[in-house]
Amino acid sequence: FGFIRSALRRAWTKYPVRYQVMDAAKRPYQGKDKRTKWVYQCKACKGLYKSTEVQVDHIKPAGTLRDYKDLPSFVSNLFCEADNLQVLCKDCHTLKTKEERANGK
């Protein structure tokens, strides 16, 4: 199931709703770096980060995919609407993920 899970997650990186959430968090860059045009605001810490420093997070986790009966709920949670997605910096995303795993979500 690792193969199926990774294929679905790869497909999710091209999911149009994911881009909508990124666009909503986009802010004009006002620093000295001439190459950077946009930064993205982290929903948790409110910091501004380059696109390589943020990730789109599922507010309600997508869950696990360990057998065939998990497939429908995993897919519907993974390919969700924008109201279940948020932009987090990598540090906030790591912290949120650790908390979810510790709480068994």
N, CA, C and O of each residue as an XYZ file, in Angstrom:
420
protein
N       0.807     -1.210      0.000
C       0.000      0.000      0.000
C       0.847      1.271      0.000
O       0.347      2.363     -0.270
N       2.132      1.116      0.306
C       3.028      2.266      0.238
C       3.105      2.845     -1.156
O       3.166      4.063     -1.324
N       3.103      1.975     -2.165
C       3.142      2.416     -3.559
C       1.893      3.233     -3.904
O       1.995      4.289     -4.528
N       0.730      2.751     -3.502
C      -0.527      3.453     -3.786
C      -0.581      4.775     -3.031
O      -0.970      5.802     -3.586
N      -0.187      4.740     -1.764
C      -0.199      5.951     -0.937
C       0.724      7.017     -1.541
O       0.335      8.180     -1.644
N       1.935      6.631     -1.939
C       2.859      7.628     -2.500
C       2.372      8.143     -3.855
O       2.566      9.318     -4.167
N       1.751      7.295     -4.656
C       1.204      7.747     -5.942
C       0.074      8.752     -5.736
O      -0.009      9.744     -6.461
N      -0.787      8.509     -4.765
C      -1.870      9.454     -4.469
C      -1.323     10.772     -3.935
O      -1.803     11.841     -4.310
N      -0.334     10.703     -3.074
C       0.259     11.931     -2.533
C       0.975     12.727     -3.626
O       0.935     13.957     -3.616
N       1.622     12.049     -4.558
C       2.252     12.728     -5.692
C       1.193     13.423     -6.550
O       1.392     14.553     -6.996
N       0.070     12.743     -6.778
C      -1.025     13.342     -7.552
C      -1.587     14.562     -6.828
O      -1.987     15.537     -7.465
N      -1.616     14.508     -5.494
C      -2.161     15.625     -4.704
C      -1.314     16.889     -4.878
O      -1.841     17.994     -4.751
N      -0.031     16.755     -5.162
C       0.803     17.950     -5.345
C       0.357     18.768     -6.555
O       0.700     19.946     -6.657
N      -0.398     18.168     -7.470
C      -0.913     18.877     -8.640
C      -2.405     19.223     -8.513
O      -3.018     19.695     -9.471
N      -2.974     18.992     -7.348
C      -4.395     19.225     -7.101
C      -4.689     20.732     -7.163
O      -4.059     21.494     -6.429
N      -5.622     21.189     -8.011
C      -5.882     22.624     -8.176
C      -6.263     23.359     -6.888
O      -5.893     24.520     -6.711
N      -6.986     22.707     -6.000
C      -7.396     23.362     -4.748
C      -6.164     23.717     -3.912
O      -6.158     24.731     -3.213
N      -5.131     22.890     -3.982
C      -3.885     23.157     -3.264
C      -3.287     24.493     -3.731
O      -2.796     25.275     -2.916
N      -3.331     24.748     -5.034
C      -2.821     26.009     -5.571
C      -3.689     27.192     -5.146
O      -3.170     28.287     -4.926
N      -4.993     26.990     -5.027
C      -5.877     28.056     -4.552
C      -5.507     28.475     -3.134
O      -5.494     29.664     -2.816
N      -5.209     27.500     -2.288
C      -4.842     27.784     -0.894
C      -3.503     28.527     -0.861
O      -3.331     29.464     -0.082
N      -2.564     28.111     -1.699
C      -1.275     28.816     -1.767
C      -1.472     30.257     -2.235
O      -0.863     31.175     -1.686
N      -2.314     30.461     -3.239
C      -2.562     31.812     -3.738
C      -3.192     32.700     -2.672
O      -2.888     33.892     -2.605
N      -4.061     32.140     -1.844
C      -4.704     32.919     -0.790
C      -3.701     33.368      0.273
O      -3.909     34.392      0.924
N      -2.626     32.618      0.452
C      -1.606     32.955      1.458
C      -0.478     33.801      0.866
O       0.450     34.173      1.585
N      -0.542     34.110     -0.422
C       0.528     34.826     -1.118
C       0.518     36.312     -0.765
O      -0.535     36.948     -0.724
N       1.710     36.852     -0.510
C       1.890     38.278     -0.227
C       3.069     38.795     -1.064
O       4.000     38.037     -1.339
N       3.045     40.067     -1.471
C       4.185     40.606     -2.223
C       5.439     40.678     -1.338
O       5.366     41.070     -0.174
N       6.566     40.301     -1.901
C       7.836     40.356     -1.172
C       8.363     41.780     -1.199
O       8.320     42.438     -2.239
N       8.866     42.267     -0.051
C       9.340     43.647      0.020
C      10.784     43.735      0.514
O      11.199     44.778      1.020
N      11.544     42.669      0.376
C      12.936     42.668      0.827
C      13.896     43.070     -0.281
O      13.494     43.613     -1.310
N      15.168     42.795     -0.048
C      16.216     43.203     -0.981
C      16.506     42.185     -2.073
O      17.138     42.526     -3.072
N      16.063     40.955     -1.910
C      16.329     39.908     -2.900
C      15.508     40.180     -4.159
O      14.279     40.105     -4.130
N      16.179     40.493     -5.249
C      15.482     40.862     -6.493
C      14.800     39.663     -7.158
O      13.882     39.845     -7.958
N      15.236     38.443     -6.837
C      14.650     37.253     -7.462
C      13.314     36.853     -6.846
O      12.496     36.212     -7.505
N      13.090     37.220     -5.602
C      11.876     36.805     -4.895
C      10.762     37.802     -5.156
O      10.912     38.998     -4.903
N       9.644     37.304     -5.664
C       8.506     38.179     -5.959
C       7.400     38.012     -4.922
O       6.706     38.975     -4.593
N       7.233     36.787     -4.402
C       6.145     36.493     -3.470
C       6.673     35.771     -2.239
O       7.680     35.065     -2.289
N       5.965     35.969     -1.134
C       6.172     35.188      0.082
C       4.802     34.690      0.521
O       3.775     35.186      0.057
N       4.793     33.714      1.410
C       3.546     33.083      1.841
C       3.442     33.171      3.354
O       4.418     32.950      4.071
N       2.240     33.497      3.833
C       2.043     33.668      5.265
C       1.617     32.361      5.912
O       0.658     31.718      5.485
N       2.354     31.981      6.958
C       2.029     30.783      7.733
C       0.779     31.054      8.557
O       0.676     32.088      9.218
N      -0.158     30.136      8.516
C      -1.416     30.291      9.245
C      -1.196     30.260     10.766
O      -1.926     30.917     11.508
N      -0.193     29.497     11.232
C       0.029     29.332     12.669
C       0.832     30.482     13.277
O       0.377     31.121     14.225
N       2.012     30.744     12.743
C       2.902     31.746     13.359
C       2.808     33.122     12.697
O       3.388     34.089     13.191
N       2.085     33.213     11.587
C       1.884     34.462     10.831
C       3.154     34.999     10.191
O       3.160     36.131      9.707
N       4.233     34.216     10.176
C       5.470     34.632      9.528
C       5.357     34.566      8.020
O       4.474     33.894      7.486
N       6.245     35.258      7.337
C       6.280     35.263      5.876
C       7.478     34.449      5.410
O       8.592     34.634      5.898
N       7.238     33.536      4.451
C       8.256     32.590      4.014
C       8.224     32.443      2.496
O       7.196     32.660      1.855
N       9.385     32.067      1.931
C       9.455     31.760      0.506
C       8.684     30.467      0.239
O       8.394     29.706      1.162
N       8.361     30.233     -1.009
C       7.552     29.058     -1.366
C       8.219     27.741     -0.978
O       7.529     26.763     -0.691
N       9.538     27.702     -0.965
C      10.240     26.471     -0.595
C      10.224     26.217      0.900
O      10.612     25.138      1.349
N       9.778     27.199      1.680
C       9.786     27.085      3.135
C       8.396     26.839      3.722
O       8.238     26.796      4.943
N       7.384     26.678      2.859
C       6.023     26.428      3.338
C       5.476     25.139      2.742
O       5.966     24.646      1.726
N       4.450     24.608      3.398
C       3.779     23.395      2.944
C       2.280     23.567      3.145
O       1.842     24.265      4.059
N       1.505     22.929      2.290
C       0.051     22.939      2.441
C      -0.319     21.763      3.334
O       0.031     20.617      3.051
N      -1.031     22.062      4.415
C      -1.369     21.084      5.438
C      -2.869     20.816      5.443
O      -3.676     21.719      5.222
N      -3.225     19.570      5.697
C      -4.626     19.212      5.904
C      -4.985     19.501      7.358
O      -4.344     18.971      8.266
N      -5.988     20.324      7.590
C      -6.426     20.620      8.953
C      -6.918     19.326      9.601
O      -6.511     18.985     10.711
N      -7.787     18.620      8.907
C      -8.185     17.273      9.327
C      -7.283     16.308      8.566
O      -7.346     16.261      7.338
N      -6.444     15.537      9.260
C      -5.470     14.680      8.568
C      -6.123     13.732      7.562
O      -7.259     13.294      7.742
N      -5.382     13.429      6.506
C      -5.874     12.519      5.470
C      -6.043     11.105      6.012
O      -6.855     10.336      5.498
N      -5.290     10.763      7.034
C      -5.417      9.437      7.635
C      -4.391      8.463      7.096
O      -3.394      8.856      6.491
N      -4.646      7.207      7.323
C      -3.711      6.173      6.908
C      -4.320      5.340      5.786
O      -5.535      5.317      5.586
N      -3.453      4.670      5.074
C      -3.884      3.779      4.003
C      -3.136      2.471      4.205
O      -2.006      2.308      3.746
N      -3.783      1.545      4.899
C      -3.139      0.272      5.208
C      -3.791     -0.915      4.526
O      -3.168     -1.967      4.387
N      -5.049     -0.760      4.095
C      -5.703     -1.824      3.331
C      -6.811     -1.221      2.473
O      -7.054     -0.015      2.513
N      -7.472     -2.064      1.705
C      -8.469     -1.579      0.734
C      -9.635     -0.829      1.362
O     -10.177      0.087      0.742
N     -10.026     -1.189      2.557
C     -11.172     -0.507      3.172
C     -10.846      0.930      3.579
O     -11.757      1.737      3.765
N      -9.554      1.263      3.720
C      -9.145      2.633      4.050
C      -9.129      3.547      2.818
O      -9.118      4.770      2.957
N      -9.127      2.973      1.637
C      -8.942      3.742      0.408
C      -9.983      4.850      0.188
O      -9.585      5.981     -0.094
N     -11.296      4.587      0.300
C     -12.268      5.665      0.034
C     -12.116      6.868      0.975
O     -12.160      8.012      0.523
N     -11.937      6.617      2.273
C     -11.816      7.739      3.200
C     -10.493      8.471      3.013
O     -10.448      9.695      3.136
N      -9.419      7.750      2.720
C      -8.119      8.383      2.497
C      -8.188      9.317      1.290
O      -7.721     10.455      1.353
N      -8.768      8.836      0.197
C      -8.858      9.651     -1.018
C      -9.752     10.865     -0.797
O      -9.395     11.967     -1.214
N     -10.902     10.695     -0.153
C     -11.796     11.842      0.059
C     -11.188     12.858      1.022
O     -11.416     14.057      0.868
N     -10.418     12.402      2.016
C      -9.756     13.332      2.935
C      -8.560     14.007      2.270
O      -8.296     15.182      2.529
N      -7.835     13.287      1.422
C      -6.661     13.844      0.753
C      -7.060     14.901     -0.270
O      -6.471     15.982     -0.309
N      -8.057     14.595     -1.100
C      -8.519     15.520     -2.135
C      -9.738     16.272     -1.624
O     -10.845     16.107     -2.137
N      -9.523     17.097     -0.613
C     -10.610     17.809      0.073
C     -10.774     19.221     -0.490
O     -10.073     19.623     -1.419
N     -11.698     19.946      0.082
C     -11.942     21.334     -0.314
C     -10.960     22.264      0.402
O     -10.258     21.851      1.326
N     -10.923     23.508     -0.032
C      -9.963     24.485      0.494
C     -10.165     24.784      1.976
O      -9.212     25.156      2.660
N     -11.380     24.630      2.481
C     -11.617     24.937      3.897
C     -10.960     23.935      4.841
O     -10.934     24.161      6.051
N     -10.430     22.834      4.315
C      -9.716     21.860      5.140
C      -8.201     21.934      4.912
O      -7.461     21.063      5.369
N      -7.744     22.967      4.209
C      -6.312     23.119      3.926
C      -5.811     24.454      4.460
O      -6.549     25.437      4.523
N      -4.529     24.463      4.845
C      -3.898     25.691      5.319
C      -2.418     25.665      4.950
O      -1.825     24.599      4.783
N      -1.836     26.848      4.827
C      -0.411     26.964      4.532
C       0.326     27.125      5.854
O       0.010     28.015      6.645
N       1.311     26.260      6.091
C       2.139     26.328      7.298
C       3.604     26.343      6.897
O       3.994     25.731      5.903
N       4.416     27.050      7.685
C       5.859     26.960      7.473
C       6.294     25.549      7.880
O       5.569     24.847      8.585
N       7.468     25.149      7.434
C       7.912     23.777      7.691
C       8.016     23.475      9.183
O       7.686     22.368      9.609
N       8.469     24.440      9.983
C       8.578     24.209     11.428
C       7.215     23.999     12.076
O       7.047     23.075     12.872
N       6.239     24.845     11.746
C       4.886     24.705     12.303
C       4.232     23.409     11.828
O       3.516     22.759     12.590
N       4.473     23.032     10.575
C       3.898     21.799     10.035
C       4.480     20.581     10.749
O       3.747     19.648     11.078
N       5.775     20.583     10.988
C       6.418     19.483     11.704
C       5.861     19.374     13.117
O       5.564     18.276     13.586
N       5.720     20.503     13.792
C       5.182     20.513     15.150
C       3.748     19.991     15.187
O       3.402     19.191     16.056
N       2.908     20.439     14.246
C       1.514     19.994     14.190
C       1.432     18.491     13.927
O       0.625     17.791     14.538
N       2.265     18.004     13.022
C       2.275     16.575     12.700
C       2.690     15.745     13.910
O       2.087     14.707     14.181
N       3.702     16.185     14.632
C       4.141     15.466     15.839
C       3.038     15.422     16.887
O       2.831     14.394     17.531
N       2.327     16.539     17.061
C       1.225     16.579     18.026
C       0.099     15.631     17.616
O      -0.469     14.938     18.460
N      -0.224     15.601     16.320
C      -1.284     14.719     15.840
C      -0.898     13.248     16.066
O      -1.730     12.447     16.491
N       0.333     12.903     15.787
C       0.764     11.517     15.978
C       0.805     11.140     17.445
O       0.510      9.999     17.801
N       1.167     12.083     18.301
C       1.193     11.808     19.743
C      -0.222     11.613     20.287
O      -0.434     10.834     21.216
N      -1.186     12.322     19.704
C      -2.578     12.211     20.140
C      -3.325     11.092     19.425
O      -4.502     10.859     19.702
N      -2.662     10.405     18.517
C      -3.265      9.282     17.833
C      -4.243      9.644     16.737
O      -5.142      8.857     16.442
N      -4.101     10.815     16.118
C      -5.021     11.220     15.047
C      -4.528     10.735     13.713
O      -5.170     10.979     12.692
